[in-house]
Amino acid sequence: MPTFLTTEKMHPELRARIQRSVSGQTTSGRTERPGLRALFRATLLLGIGSLAAFLLLSYQAEVRELESARRGLKAQLSSLKQALTPDDLELGERIQTLIAREADSYQGDVQGAPETWTPSETRAALYVRLSLADAQSAGRVEQQSLESRRDALLDCFLDPPETRDESSLLRRVRQVYSGARPELSSVHPVSSVFLSLVYLAPAFEAQVDAATSRRILNQLESSVREARLPRLTPALRASTLILALDEPKDPGVASEVDGASRHFIRLVVADLRDHRVLLRARREVDPNWISEKVRFRYALGLDGCRFARDVRLNEKNETGAEP
């Protein structure tokens, strides 16, 4: 086919290549077939369609997996709630109310009979020791309760040593510090209540419902697993609160290495179900009675132990006054 794109002066091979291109031939001399282009387009469309179908199926599988995990987590939380009553789930509010009341001005001693509040397998108790300042703030109560554990004050209150001399009390305090004392399965830290309610509250369930990816739900599942809720939720069935409040020391009063100082401690035992105070006491502690060789390490424990023992037994000191 003649074309103006070639001239007689061109190299013959270049002129022939241009001629073949204009006439629709391939470089090998064969005419390009339109069917190949149609096949290529069909293959391309099929590939795009297959990819879209794969992505859709993957998304649907991810949604099903997310919903299955969501249902599993909610079922786990629901099974824990089934063992609790509405009254149990309101325990955190009652604890906060009671602590706020007792952290206000002191309301006077109440000397109740130990058999009315002593923890047992059928009557679980909660324990927390706070500074008076922390007890006056609801947010601080929850935060600082995480630091409150079984201590010499609680141990000597529940199982008072026979005598209040230093050697007897020191022997007990050392056992508490070393972890040699038997576990108190009927006494739970107050923090167990607050931590349990974080996961059993409607707000956490709303987070589970709002999770839009498996990654977010995995984080929620991990937090529940790390909290070990089955070990915490029995605290929600407790009926008694044992509360120790450390009043601030007077300005200028020196503190020992472990923080012990001359100050007043309040101890309250209350029925959380009947909203009654079963025991209330306020006494001053002063580490000056402790010998110097043990004071730097055990002053806080010895003060707490002797205070708790005296309150529990309602004993007087050597002068006849309240210790």
ABEGO torsion letter per residue (X at the ends): XBBAABBAABBAAAAAAAAAAAAGBBAAGBBBBAAAAAAAAAAAAAAAAAAAAAAAAAAAAAAAAAAAAAAAAAAAAAAAAAABBAAAAAAAAAAAAAAAAAABBBAEBBBBBAAAABBBAABBBBBBBBBAAAAABAAAAAAAAAABBBBAAAAAAABBBABABAAAAAAAAAAAAAGABBBBAABBBAAAAAAAAAAABAAAAAAAAABABAAAAAAAAAAAAAAGAAAAAAAAABABBBBBBBBBBBBGBBBBAAGBBBBBBBBBBBBAAAGBBABBBBBBBBAAABBAAAAAAAAAAAAAAAAAAAAAAGBBBAAGBBX
